[in-house]
Structure formats: structure tokens, C-alpha cells
């Protein structure tokens, strides 16, 4: 087995870091989707509750019933505002994780580019060695025939 170069080790590490960053990004995206879904559910519940409130108003309700509806709507609005903040934080986390993944991916790709350049240089050196051997062989063969 060929000896692993430092560059190969760096590529492996960068690939591992990129994979881990991608996993964290996936977790952040799923968490954000969950928080958005909860926000949508709260907003839908508020709309339904407000519709019931309007129906109650049109059919007549007591002052106590009116106040209870108002208090509950205020609590729903507070819950919605809190959930919106959670969604905003989740979106910020996605942006951070995406940036971390992009940084890791750029690093991995730059190491890959360096490895490709190294391989090209090695191939050129090998071609020169082969050419030199062929030239020496041709020279010896020409000298031998004389």
C-alpha cells in the first residue's frame, strides 16, 4: 500500500469536516421546518379561534365571555410572537451552518486542486524520466550498432 501523504490526510480531514457540516446543516433545516410548522399551526388556531369569537359576538355573548376570548387571543398572539422568534433564530442557524458548510467545502476543494496539481507534476516528472531512459536506450543502441 502506498504511503499516505500529508495532503491526502488533509483531504480526508476536510472531507470529514464537510460531511459533518452538511449533517449539521440538514439538522438545522429540519429544525427550522418544524418550528415553521408549529408557527403555522398556531396562526391557524388563532384564525379559527377568532372566527369563533366573531360568531359569538354576532350571536351575543356575555361581558365575561368577551373578556375571556380577548385574553386568550392575547395569549395566542404572545405565543405566535415567541414562535416567530424561534423561527427567526432557526433561520439564522441555517445561515450559519450553510456558511460553515461552504467554508469546509471550499477548503476540501482547494486541497483537491492541490492534489491534482501534485499529480500533474508527478506525471510530468515520470514522463521526463521515461523520455530520458528512451533517449539513453536509443543512444546505446546507436553506439552498439557502430
HELIX and SHEET records of a PDB file:
HELIX    1   1 UNK A    6  UNK A   59  1                                  54    
HELIX    2   2 UNK A   63  UNK A  145  1                                  83    
END                                                                             
